[in-house]
Amino acid sequence: MIDQQSVPSTPPPAPRTPDALPKHSSAWKWWVCGVLLLATFLNYMDRQALAVTLPELKREFNLAERRVGQVEGCFGFAFAAGSIAFGLLADRFGPRRLYPLVLAGWSLAGIATGFVGRPEITGLFELPDDESGAGTFRWLLLCRTALGVFEAGHWPCALITAQRLLTAADRPLGNGILQSGAAFASILIPLYAELLESCGWGWPVVFWSVGVGGLLWVPLWLVFVRRGDLDDHPAEKIALDKTRVPSAPTSPPDRWGFTRRLVVLGTVVGCLTVSWQFLRAWLPLLLDFHGYTRLDTRVATSGYFIAAEAGCILAGAAVKLLAKQGWAVHTGRVLMFTGFAGLTAVAVAVPFVGSGAVMIAGLMIAGAGILGLHPLYYALSQELPRRRMGALSGTLAAGGWVVSSVFQILIGARIQETRSYDVGLVIAGLAPVVGLVALLVLWKPDRASGS
């Protein structure tokens, strides 16, 4: 009989200590920010593919401004619903597992949009008494609704990732990097569409090719971000792993202060979403309305988003620079928010300067302003409790998209009725000023962190 005590027993696995966690170089967090940039790039390539092809689709399929406004509105309502749902899921499952699913979902929705001109598909959505283009409109509405639901999952996943990797001083720049993918995509998509169409491939290839590119992002994410990289470790473990100090609260300091911050964030995101989505969605049609050719419209649209990209990076880098010079982080954010809200307000003057170079310059300045405000908003939202980051940021985004969607539907009807974009430009220019007032009056920074 074998003596049980003489057989060495297998020791239980040791608990996972900080030393056993995956190790990365100090540059790894910035490489991950680059992967987030690429995700935002693909997100906006899919989103802007419709905007740059709208002048052709409008003429070919009877997509009047009222219908365009309804498509943009339904996209926004879907984005709002997806923001809440995926925010909750991001808190529950984490971005590493959820991110590939949402990106694959919106890529497939983008591919489906390329079938908008296929009568064997759009004919299924037509009724006998419908006016021309009704089936195409309904298929487009369905595809854009699905796109909105899945694209919403990008932001809670990206913001949670950046929150857990970056310090408070680094977040504006990190957020600027991930947000800059929107401008990169918006710069390239008009030129990409022009290239494809000049080669005789037509606008559907724009949707299909971008969607396929999105599916290729999934393995890249899984290579860069391994299991355990984004775990929400206790503070004492985080302190030993200097590559992922988040400097974000686990819970708000007091209920009233928390409520004030939610009011500020809700006001800011609503104002920014109204302004950015109006300029993003209607810019090609605005230029077409002013008599610009297809090529000129696309070149000018790319120029607009180059300016927006510059503003996005500059805002985040300026806050980081001010923090290095000894400024409180929150003071730097407020200063930059004030300046970039002023740049956005230039859109108010656009209706009064004619159709030439001054108009284009004014739109570019406004674009730099409104996109530069986004990384500042994200940095503010990352001061929310870490454990509820996904749900809270998703709910805030949902509120912003509901407001923006109602605005898109109403402004589309008004543009069709009045043949004028003036009211939309004035509202887009002044909306961030409302957010600035809320920030100045209600946001009280933490004395200890300066945030």
C-alpha positions as a Markdown table, in Angstrom:
| # | Residue | x | y | z |
|---|---|---|---|---|
| 1 | Met | 0.0 | 0.0 | 0.0 |
| 2 | Ile | 1.4 | 3.4 | -1.0 |
| 3 | Asp | 2.0 | 5.8 | 1.8 |
| 4 | Gln | -0.2 | 8.8 | 1.0 |
| 5 | Gln | 2.1 | 11.1 | 2.9 |
| 6 | Ser | 5.2 | 10.0 | 0.8 |
| 7 | Val | 3.6 | 11.1 | -2.5 |
| 8 | Pro | 4.3 | 14.8 | -3.1 |
| 9 | Ser | 1.0 | 16.6 | -3.6 |
| 10 | Thr | 0.6 | 19.1 | -6.5 |
| 11 | Pro | 0.6 | 22.5 | -4.9 |
| 12 | Pro | -2.4 | 24.7 | -5.7 |
| 13 | Pro | -1.7 | 27.4 | -8.3 |
| 14 | Ala | -0.3 | 30.6 | -6.8 |
| 15 | Pro | -2.5 | 33.6 | -6.9 |
| 16 | Arg | -1.8 | 36.0 | -9.8 |
| 17 | Thr | 0.4 | 38.7 | -8.4 |
| 18 | Pro | 1.3 | 41.9 | -10.1 |
| 19 | Asp | 4.6 | 40.4 | -11.1 |
| 20 | Ala | 2.8 | 37.7 | -12.9 |
| 21 | Leu | 0.7 | 40.1 | -14.9 |
| 22 | Pro | 1.5 | 40.6 | -18.6 |
| 23 | Lys | 4.5 | 43.0 | -19.0 |
| 24 | His | 4.7 | 45.6 | -21.7 |
| 25 | Ser | 7.1 | 48.3 | -22.7 |
| 26 | Ser | 6.4 | 51.9 | -21.7 |
| 27 | Ala | 5.3 | 52.6 | -25.3 |
| 28 | Trp | 2.7 | 49.8 | -25.3 |
| 29 | Lys | -0.1 | 52.0 | -24.0 |
| 30 | Trp | 0.5 | 54.4 | -26.9 |
| 31 | Trp | 0.5 | 51.6 | -29.4 |
| 32 | Val | -2.9 | 50.6 | -28.0 |
| 33 | Cys | -4.1 | 54.2 | -28.5 |
| 34 | Gly | -3.0 | 53.7 | -32.1 |
| 35 | Val | -5.2 | 50.6 | -32.4 |
| 36 | Leu | -8.1 | 52.7 | -30.9 |
| 37 | Leu | -7.3 | 55.4 | -33.5 |
| 38 | Leu | -7.7 | 52.7 | -36.2 |
| 39 | Ala | -11.0 | 51.6 | -34.8 |
| 40 | Thr | -12.3 | 55.1 | -34.8 |
| 41 | Phe | -11.0 | 55.5 | -38.4 |
| 42 | Leu | -13.0 | 52.5 | -39.5 |
| 43 | Asn | -16.0 | 53.7 | -37.6 |
| 44 | Tyr | -16.0 | 57.0 | -39.4 |
| 45 | Met | -15.1 | 55.5 | -42.8 |
| 46 | Asp | -18.3 | 53.5 | -42.6 |
| 47 | Arg | -20.3 | 56.5 | -41.3 |
| 48 | Gln | -18.9 | 59.0 | -43.8 |
| 49 | Ala | -19.3 | 56.6 | -46.8 |
| 50 | Leu | -22.9 | 57.7 | -47.0 |
| 51 | Ala | -22.2 | 61.4 | -46.6 |
| 52 | Val | -19.7 | 61.5 | -49.5 |
| 53 | Thr | -22.0 | 59.5 | -51.8 |
| 54 | Leu | -25.2 | 61.4 | -50.8 |
| 55 | Pro | -25.2 | 63.9 | -53.7 |
| 56 | Glu | -25.2 | 60.9 | -56.2 |
| 57 | Leu | -27.7 | 58.8 | -54.2 |
| 58 | Lys | -29.9 | 61.9 | -53.7 |
| 59 | Arg | -30.2 | 62.3 | -57.5 |
| 60 | Glu | -30.4 | 58.7 | -58.4 |
| 61 | Phe | -32.9 | 57.4 | -55.8 |
| 62 | Asn | -34.9 | 60.5 | -54.9 |
| 63 | Leu | -33.4 | 61.0 | -51.5 |
| 64 | Ala | -34.8 | 64.5 | -50.7 |
| 65 | Glu | -33.5 | 66.4 | -47.7 |
| 66 | Arg | -36.4 | 65.3 | -45.5 |
| 67 | Arg | -35.5 | 61.7 | -46.1 |
| 68 | Val | -31.8 | 62.4 | -45.5 |
| 69 | Gly | -32.8 | 64.0 | -42.1 |
| 70 | Gln | -34.9 | 60.9 | -41.3 |
| 71 | Val | -32.0 | 58.6 | -42.1 |
| 72 | Glu | -29.6 | 60.6 | -39.9 |
| 73 | Gly | -32.2 | 60.8 | -37.2 |
| 74 | Cys | -32.8 | 57.0 | -37.1 |
| 75 | Phe | -29.0 | 56.4 | -37.1 |
| 76 | Gly | -28.8 | 58.7 | -34.1 |
| 77 | Phe | -31.7 | 57.0 | -32.2 |
| 78 | Ala | -30.1 | 53.7 | -32.8 |
| 79 | Phe | -26.7 | 55.0 | -31.7 |
| 80 | Ala | -28.4 | 56.2 | -28.5 |
| 81 | Ala | -29.9 | 52.8 | -27.8 |
| 82 | Gly | -26.6 | 51.0 | -28.6 |
| 83 | Ser | -24.7 | 53.4 | -26.3 |
| 84 | Ile | -26.7 | 52.3 | -23.3 |
| 85 | Ala | -26.8 | 48.6 | -24.1 |
| 86 | Phe | -23.1 | 48.4 | -25.0 |
| 87 | Gly | -22.1 | 50.6 | -22.1 |
| 88 | Leu | -23.7 | 48.1 | -19.7 |
| 89 | Leu | -22.1 | 45.2 | -21.5 |
| 90 | Ala | -18.7 | 46.9 | -21.5 |
| 91 | Asp | -18.9 | 47.2 | -17.7 |
| 92 | Arg | -19.9 | 43.5 | -17.4 |
| 93 | Phe | -17.6 | 41.8 | -19.9 |
| 94 | Gly | -14.8 | 44.4 | -20.5 |
| 95 | Pro | -13.7 | 45.9 | -23.8 |
| 96 | Arg | -11.3 | 43.1 | -24.8 |
| 97 | Arg | -14.1 | 40.6 | -25.5 |
| 98 | Leu | -16.8 | 43.1 | -26.5 |
| 99 | Tyr | -14.8 | 45.3 | -28.9 |
| 100 | Pro | -14.4 | 42.7 | -31.7 |
| 101 | Leu | -18.1 | 41.9 | -31.7 |
| 102 | Val | -19.3 | 45.5 | -32.1 |
| 103 | Leu | -16.7 | 46.2 | -34.8 |
| 104 | Ala | -17.7 | 43.2 | -36.8 |
| 105 | Gly | -21.3 | 44.2 | -36.4 |
| 106 | Trp | -20.9 | 47.6 | -37.8 |
| 107 | Ser | -18.6 | 46.4 | -40.6 |
| 108 | Leu | -21.3 | 43.9 | -41.8 |
| 109 | Ala | -23.9 | 46.7 | -41.6 |
| 110 | Gly | -21.6 | 48.8 | -43.8 |
| 111 | Ile | -21.2 | 46.0 | -46.3 |
| 112 | Ala | -25.0 | 45.6 | -46.5 |
| 113 | Thr | -25.4 | 49.4 | -47.3 |
| 114 | Gly | -23.6 | 48.7 | -50.6 |
| 115 | Phe | -26.7 | 46.8 | -51.7 |
| 116 | Val | -28.8 | 49.9 | -51.6 |
| 117 | Gly | -28.8 | 50.1 | -55.4 |
| 118 | Arg | -29.8 | 46.5 | -56.0 |
| 119 | Pro | -33.5 | 46.4 | -57.0 |
| 120 | Glu | -33.9 | 42.7 | -56.2 |
| 121 | Ile | -33.2 | 43.7 | -52.5 |
| 122 | Thr | -34.8 | 47.1 | -52.2 |
| 123 | Gly | -37.8 | 45.9 | -54.2 |
| 124 | Leu | -38.7 | 43.8 | -51.2 |
| 125 | Phe | -39.3 | 47.0 | -49.2 |
| 126 | Glu | -41.6 | 48.7 | -51.7 |
| 127 | Leu | -45.4 | 49.0 | -51.7 |
| 128 | Pro | -47.6 | 49.4 | -54.8 |
| 129 | Asp | -48.5 | 53.0 | -54.1 |
| 130 | Asp | -45.1 | 54.1 | -53.0 |
| 131 | Glu | -43.4 | 57.1 | -54.5 |
| 132 | Ser | -40.1 | 56.7 | -56.4 |
| 133 | Gly | -37.2 | 55.5 | -54.3 |
| 134 | Ala | -39.2 | 54.3 | -51.3 |
| 135 | Gly | -37.7 | 50.8 | -51.2 |
| 136 | Thr | -34.2 | 52.2 | -51.5 |
| 137 | Phe | -34.9 | 54.7 | -48.7 |
| 138 | Arg | -36.2 | 51.9 | -46.4 |
| 139 | Trp | -33.3 | 49.6 | -47.0 |
| 140 | Leu | -30.9 | 52.5 | -46.4 |
| 141 | Leu | -32.8 | 53.3 | -43.2 |
| 142 | Leu | -32.5 | 49.7 | -42.0 |
| 143 | Cys | -28.8 | 49.5 | -42.7 |
| 144 | Arg | -28.0 | 52.8 | -41.1 |
| 145 | Thr | -30.0 | 51.9 | -38.0 |
| 146 | Ala | -28.0 | 48.7 | -37.6 |
| 147 | Leu | -24.8 | 50.7 | -38.2 |
| 148 | Gly | -25.8 | 53.1 | -35.5 |
| 149 | Val | -26.5 | 50.3 | -32.9 |
| 150 | Phe | -23.1 | 48.6 | -33.4 |
| 151 | Glu | -21.0 | 51.8 | -33.9 |
| 152 | Ala | -22.2 | 53.0 | -30.5 |
| 153 | Gly | -20.3 | 50.1 | -28.9 |
| 154 | His | -17.0 | 51.7 | -30.0 |
| 155 | Trp | -17.0 | 54.5 | -27.5 |
| 156 | Pro | -17.5 | 52.8 | -24.2 |
| 157 | Cys | -14.9 | 50.2 | -25.2 |
| 158 | Ala | -12.4 | 52.9 | -26.3 |
| 159 | Leu | -13.0 | 55.1 | -23.3 |
| 160 | Ile | -12.7 | 52.3 | -20.8 |
| 161 | Thr | -9.5 | 51.2 | -22.5 |
| 162 | Ala | -8.0 | 54.7 | -22.4 |
| 163 | Gln | -9.1 | 55.2 | -18.8 |
| 164 | Arg | -7.4 | 52.1 | -17.6 |
| 165 | Leu | -4.2 | 52.7 | -19.5 |
| 166 | Leu | -3.5 | 56.5 | -19.1 |
| 167 | Thr | -3.1 | 59.0 | -16.3 |
| 168 | Ala | -5.3 | 62.1 | -16.0 |
| 169 | Ala | -2.6 | 64.2 | -17.6 |
| 170 | Asp | -2.2 | 61.8 | -20.5 |
| 171 | Arg | -5.9 | 61.2 | -21.2 |
| 172 | Pro | -6.6 | 64.4 | -23.3 |
| 173 | Leu | -3.7 | 63.4 | -25.6 |
| 174 | Gly | -4.7 | 59.8 | -25.7 |
| 175 | Asn | -8.3 | 60.7 | -26.3 |
| 176 | Gly | -7.1 | 63.1 | -29.1 |
| 177 | Ile | -5.3 | 60.2 | -30.7 |
| 178 | Leu | -8.3 | 57.9 | -30.7 |
| 179 | Gln | -10.7 | 60.7 | -31.7 |
| 180 | Ser | -8.3 | 61.7 | -34.5 |
| 181 | Gly | -9.3 | 58.6 | -36.4 |
| 182 | Ala | -12.6 | 60.3 | -37.1 |
| 183 | Ala | -10.8 | 63.1 | -38.9 |
| 184 | Phe | -8.4 | 60.8 | -40.7 |
| 185 | Ala | -11.3 | 58.8 | -42.1 |
| 186 | Ser | -13.2 | 61.8 | -43.0 |
| 187 | Ile | -10.2 | 63.2 | -44.9 |
| 188 | Leu | -9.6 | 60.0 | -46.8 |
| 189 | Ile | -13.1 | 58.8 | -47.6 |
| 190 | Pro | -13.9 | 61.5 | -50.1 |
| 191 | Leu | -10.7 | 60.9 | -52.0 |
| 192 | Tyr | -11.1 | 57.2 | -51.7 |
| 193 | Ala | -14.6 | 57.4 | -53.1 |
| 194 | Glu | -13.4 | 59.6 | -56.0 |
| 195 | Leu | -10.6 | 57.1 | -56.8 |
| 196 | Leu | -12.9 | 54.2 | -56.9 |
| 197 | Glu | -15.5 | 55.9 | -59.0 |
| 198 | Ser | -12.8 | 57.3 | -61.4 |
| 199 | Cys | -11.7 | 53.7 | -61.9 |
| 200 | Gly | -15.3 | 52.7 | -62.8 |
| 201 | Trp | -16.0 | 50.7 | -59.7 |
| 202 | Gly | -18.9 | 52.8 | -58.5 |
| 203 | Trp | -20.1 | 54.0 | -55.1 |
| 204 | Pro | -21.2 | 50.5 | -53.8 |
| 205 | Val | -17.5 | 49.4 | -53.7 |
| 206 | Val | -16.9 | 52.2 | -51.2 |
| 207 | Phe | -19.2 | 50.5 | -48.7 |
| 208 | Trp | -18.1 | 46.9 | -49.3 |
| 209 | Ser | -14.4 | 47.6 | -49.1 |
| 210 | Val | -14.5 | 49.6 | -45.9 |
| 211 | Gly | -16.6 | 46.9 | -44.3 |
| 212 | Val | -14.1 | 44.2 | -45.2 |
| 213 | Gly | -11.3 | 46.4 | -43.8 |
| 214 | Gly | -13.2 | 46.6 | -40.5 |
| 215 | Leu | -13.4 | 42.8 | -40.2 |
| 216 | Leu | -9.6 | 42.7 | -40.5 |
| 217 | Trp | -9.2 | 44.9 | -37.4 |
| 218 | Val | -10.4 | 42.1 | -35.1 |
| 219 | Pro | -7.3 | 40.0 | -35.1 |
| 220 | Leu | -5.1 | 43.1 | -34.7 |
| 221 | Trp | -6.9 | 44.0 | -31.4 |
| 222 | Leu | -6.5 | 40.5 | -30.1 |
| 223 | Val | -2.8 | 40.5 | -30.8 |
| 224 | Phe | -2.2 | 43.9 | -29.1 |
| 225 | Val | -4.5 | 43.4 | -26.1 |
| 226 | Arg | -4.1 | 40.1 | -24.3 |
| 227 | Arg | -6.2 | 38.6 | -21.6 |
| 228 | Gly | -5.6 | 40.5 | -18.3 |
| 229 | Asp | -4.2 | 43.6 | -19.9 |
| 230 | Leu | -7.3 | 45.7 | -19.1 |
| 231 | Asp | -8.3 | 44.1 | -15.8 |
| 232 | Asp | -9.5 | 46.6 | -13.2 |
| 233 | His | -6.8 | 45.7 | -10.6 |
| 234 | Pro | -7.0 | 46.9 | -7.0 |
| 235 | Ala | -5.2 | 50.1 | -6.3 |
| 236 | Glu | -2.2 | 48.5 | -4.6 |
| 237 | Lys | -1.6 | 46.3 | -7.6 |
| 238 | Ile | -1.9 | 49.2 | -10.0 |
| 239 | Ala | 0.6 | 51.1 | -8.1 |
| 240 | Leu | 3.2 | 48.4 | -8.8 |
| 241 | Asp | 2.4 | 48.4 | -12.5 |
| 242 | Lys | 3.3 | 51.9 | -13.7 |
| 243 | Thr | 2.2 | 51.3 | -17.3 |
| 244 | Arg | -1.5 | 51.5 | -16.3 |
| 245 | Val | -2.0 | 54.0 | -13.5 |
| 246 | Pro | -5.5 | 55.3 | -14.2 |
| 247 | Ser | -5.9 | 58.1 | -11.7 |
| 248 | Ala | -9.7 | 57.7 | -12.0 |
| 249 | Pro | -12.0 | 57.5 | -8.9 |
| 250 | Thr | -13.7 | 54.2 | -8.0 |
| 251 | Ser | -16.7 | 56.2 | -6.7 |
| 252 | Pro | -17.7 | 59.9 | -6.6 |
| 253 | Pro | -16.7 | 62.0 | -3.7 |
| 254 | Asp | -20.2 | 63.1 | -2.8 |
| 255 | Arg | -23.7 | 62.7 | -4.3 |
| 256 | Trp | -24.2 | 66.4 | -5.1 |
| 257 | Gly | -20.8 | 66.7 | -6.7 |
| 258 | Phe | -21.5 | 63.6 | -8.8 |
| 259 | Thr | -24.9 | 65.0 | -9.9 |
| 260 | Arg | -23.4 | 68.3 | -10.9 |
| 261 | Arg | -20.8 | 66.5 | -13.0 |
| 262 | Leu | -23.4 | 64.4 | -14.8 |
| 263 | Val | -25.4 | 67.6 | -15.6 |
| 264 | Val | -22.3 | 69.2 | -17.0 |
| 265 | Leu | -21.3 | 66.1 | -19.1 |
| 266 | Gly | -24.9 | 65.7 | -20.3 |
| 267 | Thr | -25.1 | 69.3 | -21.4 |
| 268 | Val | -21.6 | 69.2 | -23.1 |
| 269 | Val | -22.2 | 66.0 | -25.0 |
| 270 | Gly | -25.6 | 67.1 | -26.2 |
| 271 | Cys | -24.1 | 70.4 | -27.5 |
| 272 | Leu | -21.1 | 68.8 | -29.1 |
| 273 | Thr | -23.1 | 66.1 | -30.8 |
| 274 | Val | -25.6 | 68.5 | -32.3 |
| 275 | Ser | -22.7 | 70.7 | -33.7 |
| 276 | Trp | -20.4 | 67.9 | -34.9 |
| 277 | Gln | -23.1 | 65.7 | -36.5 |
| 278 | Phe | -24.7 | 68.6 | -38.4 |
| 279 | Leu | -21.4 | 69.7 | -39.9 |
| 280 | Arg | -20.3 | 66.1 | -40.6 |
| 281 | Ala | -23.5 | 64.9 | -42.2 |
| 282 | Trp | -24.6 | 68.0 | -44.2 |
| 283 | Leu | -21.2 | 69.4 | -45.4 |
| 284 | Pro | -21.2 | 67.6 | -48.8 |
| 285 | Leu | -24.8 | 68.7 | -49.5 |
| 286 | Leu | -24.1 | 72.2 | -48.3 |
| 287 | Leu | -21.2 | 72.4 | -50.8 |
| 288 | Asp | -23.3 | 70.8 | -53.5 |
| 289 | Phe | -26.0 | 73.4 | -52.8 |
| 290 | His | -23.5 | 76.2 | -53.4 |
| 291 | Gly | -22.7 | 74.8 | -56.8 |
| 292 | Tyr | -19.4 | 73.0 | -56.2 |
| 293 | Thr | -18.6 | 70.1 | -58.5 |
| 294 | Arg | -18.3 | 66.5 | -57.1 |
| 295 | Leu | -14.5 | 66.7 | -57.1 |
| 296 | Asp | -14.4 | 70.1 | -55.6 |
| 297 | Thr | -16.9 | 69.1 | -52.9 |
| 298 | Arg | -14.8 | 66.1 | -52.0 |
| 299 | Val | -11.5 | 68.0 | -51.9 |
| 300 | Ala | -13.1 | 70.7 | -49.8 |
| 301 | Thr | -14.6 | 68.1 | -47.5 |
| 302 | Ser | -11.2 | 66.5 | -47.0 |
| 303 | Gly | -9.7 | 69.9 | -46.3 |
| 304 | Tyr | -12.4 | 70.5 | -43.6 |
| 305 | Phe | -11.5 | 67.2 | -41.9 |
| 306 | Ile | -7.7 | 68.0 | -42.1 |
| 307 | Ala | -8.5 | 71.1 | -40.1 |
| 308 | Ala | -10.6 | 69.1 | -37.7 |
| 309 | Glu | -7.8 | 66.6 | -37.2 |
| 310 | Ala | -5.3 | 69.4 | -36.4 |
| 311 | Gly | -7.7 | 70.8 | -33.8 |
| 312 | Cys | -8.3 | 67.4 | -32.2 |
| 313 | Ile | -4.6 | 66.7 | -31.7 |
| 314 | Leu | -3.7 | 70.3 | -30.7 |
| 315 | Ala | -6.3 | 70.4 | -28.0 |
| 316 | Gly | -5.1 | 67.2 | -26.3 |
| 317 | Ala | -1.4 | 68.1 | -26.7 |
| 318 | Ala | -2.0 | 71.6 | -25.3 |
| 319 | Val | -3.5 | 70.2 | -22.1 |
| 320 | Lys | -0.6 | 67.8 | -21.7 |
| 321 | Leu | 1.9 | 70.7 | -22.3 |
| 322 | Leu | 0.2 | 72.9 | -19.7 |
| 323 | Ala | 0.2 | 70.1 | -17.2 |
| 324 | Lys | 4.0 | 69.7 | -17.7 |
| 325 | Gln | 4.4 | 73.5 | -17.1 |
| 326 | Gly | 2.7 | 73.1 | -13.7 |
| 327 | Trp | -0.9 | 74.0 | -14.6 |
| 328 | Ala | -3.7 | 72.1 | -12.9 |
| 329 | Val | -5.1 | 69.6 | -15.4 |
| 330 | His | -8.7 | 70.9 | -15.1 |
| 331 | Thr | -7.6 | 74.5 | -15.6 |
| 332 | Gly | -5.9 | 73.5 | -18.8 |
| 333 | Arg | -9.0 | 71.7 | -20.0 |
| 334 | Val | -11.2 | 74.7 | -19.3 |
| 335 | Leu | -8.8 | 77.0 | -21.1 |
| 336 | Met | -8.7 | 74.8 | -24.2 |
| 337 | Phe | -12.5 | 74.3 | -24.1 |
| 338 | Thr | -13.0 | 78.1 | -24.1 |
| 339 | Gly | -10.6 | 78.6 | -27.0 |
| 340 | Phe | -12.0 | 75.8 | -29.2 |
| 341 | Ala | -15.6 | 76.7 | -28.5 |
| 342 | Gly | -14.7 | 80.2 | -29.8 |
| 343 | Leu | -13.3 | 78.5 | -33.0 |
| 344 | Thr | -16.5 | 76.6 | -33.5 |
| 345 | Ala | -18.6 | 79.8 | -33.2 |
| 346 | Val | -17.0 | 80.9 | -36.5 |
| 347 | Ala | -19.7 | 78.8 | -38.2 |
| 348 | Val | -22.2 | 81.5 | -37.3 |
| 349 | Ala | -20.5 | 83.8 | -39.8 |
| 350 | Val | -20.5 | 81.3 | -42.7 |
| 351 | Pro | -24.0 | 82.2 | -44.0 |
| 352 | Phe | -22.9 | 85.8 | -44.5 |
| 353 | Val | -19.7 | 85.4 | -46.4 |
| 354 | Gly | -20.8 | 84.1 | -49.8 |
| 355 | Ser | -19.8 | 80.8 | -51.5 |
| 356 | Gly | -16.0 | 81.3 | -52.0 |
| 357 | Ala | -12.8 | 80.7 | -50.2 |
| 358 | Val | -13.9 | 82.7 | -47.1 |
| 359 | Met | -16.8 | 80.3 | -46.6 |
| 360 | Ile | -14.5 | 77.3 | -46.9 |
| 361 | Ala | -12.0 | 78.8 | -44.5 |
| 362 | Gly | -14.8 | 79.5 | -42.0 |
| 363 | Leu | -16.0 | 75.9 | -42.1 |
| 364 | Met | -12.5 | 74.6 | -41.6 |
| 365 | Ile | -12.0 | 76.8 | -38.5 |
| 366 | Ala | -15.3 | 75.6 | -37.1 |
| 367 | Gly | -14.3 | 72.0 | -37.9 |
| 368 | Ala | -11.0 | 72.4 | -35.9 |
| 369 | Gly | -12.9 | 73.9 | -33.1 |
| 370 | Ile | -15.7 | 71.3 | -32.7 |
| 371 | Leu | -13.4 | 68.2 | -33.1 |
| 372 | Gly | -10.9 | 69.7 | -30.7 |
| 373 | Leu | -13.6 | 69.8 | -28.0 |
| 374 | His | -14.2 | 66.1 | -28.2 |
| 375 | Pro | -11.0 | 64.8 | -26.4 |
| 376 | Leu | -11.6 | 67.4 | -23.7 |
| 377 | Tyr | -15.1 | 66.0 | -23.1 |
| 378 | Tyr | -13.8 | 62.5 | -23.0 |
| 379 | Ala | -11.2 | 63.5 | -20.4 |
| 380 | Leu | -13.9 | 65.0 | -18.3 |
| 381 | Ser | -16.1 | 61.9 | -18.6 |
| 382 | Gln | -13.2 | 59.7 | -17.6 |
| 383 | Glu | -13.4 | 61.3 | -14.1 |
| 384 | Leu | -16.6 | 59.3 | -13.6 |
| 385 | Pro | -16.4 | 56.2 | -11.3 |
| 386 | Arg | -14.2 | 53.5 | -12.9 |
| 387 | Arg | -16.6 | 50.7 | -12.2 |
| 388 | Arg | -19.5 | 52.3 | -13.9 |
| 389 | Met | -17.6 | 54.0 | -16.7 |
| 390 | Gly | -19.3 | 52.1 | -19.5 |
| 391 | Ala | -22.9 | 52.5 | -18.3 |
| 392 | Leu | -22.5 | 56.2 | -17.4 |
| 393 | Ser | -20.6 | 57.2 | -20.6 |
| 394 | Gly | -23.1 | 55.2 | -22.7 |
| 395 | Thr | -26.1 | 56.8 | -21.1 |
| 396 | Leu | -24.5 | 60.3 | -21.6 |
| 397 | Ala | -23.8 | 59.5 | -25.2 |
| 398 | Ala | -27.4 | 58.2 | -25.7 |
| 399 | Gly | -28.8 | 61.5 | -24.4 |
| 400 | Gly | -26.6 | 63.5 | -26.8 |
| 401 | Trp | -27.6 | 61.4 | -29.7 |
| 402 | Val | -31.3 | 61.7 | -28.9 |
| 403 | Val | -31.0 | 65.5 | -28.9 |
| 404 | Ser | -28.9 | 65.4 | -32.1 |
| 405 | Ser | -31.3 | 63.0 | -33.9 |
| 406 | Val | -34.3 | 65.2 | -33.2 |
| 407 | Phe | -32.4 | 68.1 | -34.5 |
| 408 | Gln | -31.3 | 66.3 | -37.6 |
| 409 | Ile | -34.9 | 65.3 | -38.5 |
| 410 | Leu | -36.2 | 68.9 | -37.8 |
| 411 | Ile | -33.3 | 70.6 | -39.7 |
| 412 | Gly | -33.7 | 68.2 | -42.7 |
| 413 | Ala | -37.3 | 69.2 | -43.0 |
| 414 | Arg | -36.5 | 72.9 | -42.6 |
| 415 | Ile | -33.7 | 72.8 | -45.2 |
| 416 | Gln | -36.0 | 71.1 | -47.7 |
| 417 | Glu | -38.7 | 73.8 | -47.0 |
| 418 | Thr | -36.5 | 76.9 | -47.0 |
| 419 | Arg | -33.6 | 75.8 | -49.2 |
| 420 | Ser | -31.3 | 77.3 | -46.7 |
| 421 | Tyr | -28.6 | 75.9 | -44.3 |
| 422 | Asp | -28.3 | 79.1 | -42.3 |
| 423 | Val | -30.2 | 78.1 | -39.1 |
| 424 | Gly | -28.3 | 74.8 | -38.9 |
| 425 | Leu | -25.0 | 76.6 | -39.2 |
| 426 | Val | -25.9 | 79.2 | -36.5 |
| 427 | Ile | -27.0 | 76.5 | -34.0 |
| 428 | Ala | -23.9 | 74.3 | -34.8 |
| 429 | Gly | -21.7 | 77.3 | -34.1 |
| 430 | Leu | -23.2 | 78.4 | -30.8 |
| 431 | Ala | -24.1 | 75.0 | -29.2 |
| 432 | Pro | -20.6 | 74.4 | -27.6 |
| 433 | Val | -20.9 | 77.8 | -25.9 |
| 434 | Val | -23.8 | 76.5 | -23.9 |
| 435 | Gly | -21.7 | 73.5 | -22.8 |
| 436 | Leu | -18.9 | 75.9 | -21.8 |
| 437 | Val | -21.2 | 77.9 | -19.6 |
| 438 | Ala | -22.3 | 74.7 | -17.8 |
| 439 | Leu | -18.7 | 73.6 | -17.4 |
| 440 | Leu | -17.7 | 77.0 | -15.9 |
| 441 | Val | -20.6 | 77.2 | -13.5 |
| 442 | Leu | -21.1 | 73.6 | -12.3 |
| 443 | Trp | -17.9 | 71.6 | -12.5 |
| 444 | Lys | -15.9 | 71.8 | -9.3 |
| 445 | Pro | -12.5 | 70.1 | -9.6 |
| 446 | Asp | -11.1 | 67.7 | -7.0 |
| 447 | Arg | -8.5 | 69.6 | -5.0 |
| 448 | Ala | -6.3 | 66.6 | -4.6 |
| 449 | Ser | -6.1 | 65.6 | -8.2 |
| 450 | Gly | -6.7 | 68.9 | -9.9 |
| 451 | Ser | -9.3 | 67.2 | -12.1 |
